[in-house]
Amino acid sequence: MELTCIKCPIGCRVTIKENTSGDYEVSGNLCPLGKQYALEEMTAPKRIVTSLIRVNDKVYPCKTSTAIPKDKIFEVLEEIGKLKIFSANVGDVVVKNILNTDADIVITGTN
């Protein structure tokens, strides 16, 4: 499998293959972050989630404070959609540890 690493600005084309013992071999990375990224993508992919949250009659951007398991993205978005927030400022944590992912939902801008 070939991936473009997104851990640093270089954007290495990384190749990852599973060997006969079930371990993964990574090549093409110019730094250790590329290997880390490729292994994570094969075993437990994660993503930062960005969304919009309704605050009274306005909509503010928000995001997870850290990457969450990729298979939880839609559940997290659903939970964000249910929120009722009455005031918010940039940097406010509006949900702590959403869905037990160790990620908080943070307001990232205002309208």
Buried (B, 14 or more C-beta within 10 A) or exposed (E): EEBEBEBEEEEBEBBBEEEEEEEBEBEBBEEEBBBBBBBEBBEEEBEEBEBBBEBEEEEBBBBBBEBBBEEBBEBBEEBBEEBEBEEBEEEBEBBEEBBEBEBBBBBBEEE
